[in-house]
Amino acid sequence: MNKYNIKKLAEKLERCRNVNLDDIKLEDVDEITDIKINRRKPSNERILDFIMKTKNPYIFNVNGKLVRIRFSDTDKTADDCFARVLEKLYR
């Protein structure tokens, strides 16, 4: 994993995290389906590859719409949240 410059990736994450969505143009972000990550790599390397390959790892073009992802500072995982949504939908 020494091919990754962790300091630069951390700086990129910090810079991209607080970008105002109103300042983003659709053509300035990655189309989510164009991002290719090698699934055979360990998860940590896949994450680092994703951060390196994307213009902004928090904002994407999904079918012509800007989509922003954000993370809460909690102990809940994405799986926990998806499971909860599915439980509520299919009761």
N, C-alpha and C positions, 0 to 999 in steps of 0.2 A: 504493500500500500504506500510505499515511499514515492510513488509517482504523483501523489496528491499534495498540493500546497495547502495545508489545512488553514493556515493563517489567511491566505487569500480567499479561500472558500468561506471562512467565517466572516470576513469583511464583506463579501458579496451578499451573504445572507442578511447581515445587518443593514446594508444599503438597500436591498430589495424589500425587506420586511415592511418598511413604513412608506412605500411609494403610494401616492394618492391615486386611486383608481381613475379619477377624473382627468389625470394628466397622462393616462396611457391610451395609445391608439391601438386598435385591433391588430394592425400590421406590425406593431412593435413587440408583440409577444409570440411565443411558440404555439403552433397548433398542437394540441395534446397528442393527436394520433401520429404526429411526425417524430415524436421523441422515442428513440429506440434504446432500450437498456438491456444488456445481456443478463438474462435471468439465471444463468449458470454461475454467476459470481456470487460471493457471499453478500448478505443483505447490506452490510456496512459499505462495501464497495459499490453496490448498486445505488445507494443513496448518494455517495460522493460523485459517482458518474452523472447522476441526475442533476445534481447541483451544478456540476461543471458544464453540462450540455445545454442547459436551459438559460435563456436570457434573464428570466426572473422566475425562480422556483416557486413563487407564491401566486403568480398570475398567468393564466393560460387563455388561449382561444379554444373554445369548445363549441363546434358547430356555429361559428360566427358570433359567439357571445363571449364577453370577458368574464372569466371566473376566477375568483380569488379564494385561496385557502388560508385558513388561520388555525392556530392551535391554542387551546386553553392551557393554562398552567394548573393542570389537575392530574390525578393519578389514573383517570379513565383513559382507556386506549380507544383507538378508532373502532376496533372490533366490539368493544363494550357498547359504544354509541350506536353502531349499526344494529347490533343485536337488540338493543332497547327499542329502536325504531321499528324493527320487524315484529317484535313482540306486541307493540301497540297496534300495528297495522293488522295483524292476523289473530287477534283475540277472538 
